[in-house]
Amino acid sequence: MKTSPSIQRITSRDNPMVKRLRQLSGQNNVYRTHGQFWLEGDHLCRAALSRAQTVAQAFFSESFWEAQSEHWLECAPIITLMPEALFSSISGLESPSHMGFLMGLPEQKPIEPGVMTVVLDRLQDAGNVGSILRSAAAFGVRQVLALKGTAALWSPKVLRSGMGAHFGLQLIEGLSESDLDALVVPRIATSSHQGPFLHEWMQSSDWPYPCAWLLGHEGQGLSESLMQSAKHCVRIAQPGGEESLNVAAAAAICLHASASVHLGSQKNS
């Protein structure tokens, strides 16, 4: 039998929990100190629940709870209500969503050596990182490995741009290049000037699956040592003549190609 949640109210801006939520919603790395992260908005919260994620505590504005409580009664063991203005002071959004979850940071597991992987090498833009996580989750990637210098994976901006993809992936951050020695799958890098074109290589018989796609810094690209570690290097055809693609767009193209070849090989086997 399910236990009814404990429902409480906070009205003071000086409440310690309010101060913690402000930090979590407004600072990129503070989740590492608290071991918790703040998830705001109906879509992200539903995504967490759909993946059977454990919610430590749920927060709602009083008006939202009055209108929507029947949909959220079993979302968390503790439900906290706040006046609209107080919730708005916590929100990291321009238009506060009036609900959010406080969640425990998942424990980092060891690298899985032989699964479909994306490696992020010092990517700086939170929007790019979140977009890559969405593509990774959509196209069957199992784990994402972030090297030191990459945007914090559980930061508010990456969570928002990831749109729930976090909960379908194993995420490991703060890694050094030497940690990648645990991988046994072939590494693939993209380049603007070397290697076969992706659409042509897809027709070959030596396409590796699973593999690890290496994605580099928006301006500097992959480190030289990481580029040298790649077994394959491919180019994306750009008949429009642009010098380079945004890294998130390139990731989506490459991951879709991997998924397409894999699905095709399964169908023909």
Secondary structure, 3 states (H helix, E strand, C coil): CCCCCEEEECCCCCCHHHHHHHHHHHCCCHHHHHCEEEEECHHHHHHHHHCCCCCCEEEEEHHHHHHHHHHHCCCCCEEEEECHHHHHHHCCCCCCCCEEEEEECCCCCCCCCCCCEEEEECCCCHHHHHHHHHHHHHCCCCEEEEECCCCCCCCHHHHHHHCCHHHHCEEEEEECHHHHHHCCCCEEEECCCCCCEHHHHCCCCCCCCCCEEEEEECCCECCHHHHHHCCEEEECCCCCCCCCCCHHHHHHHHHHHHHHHHHHHHHHC
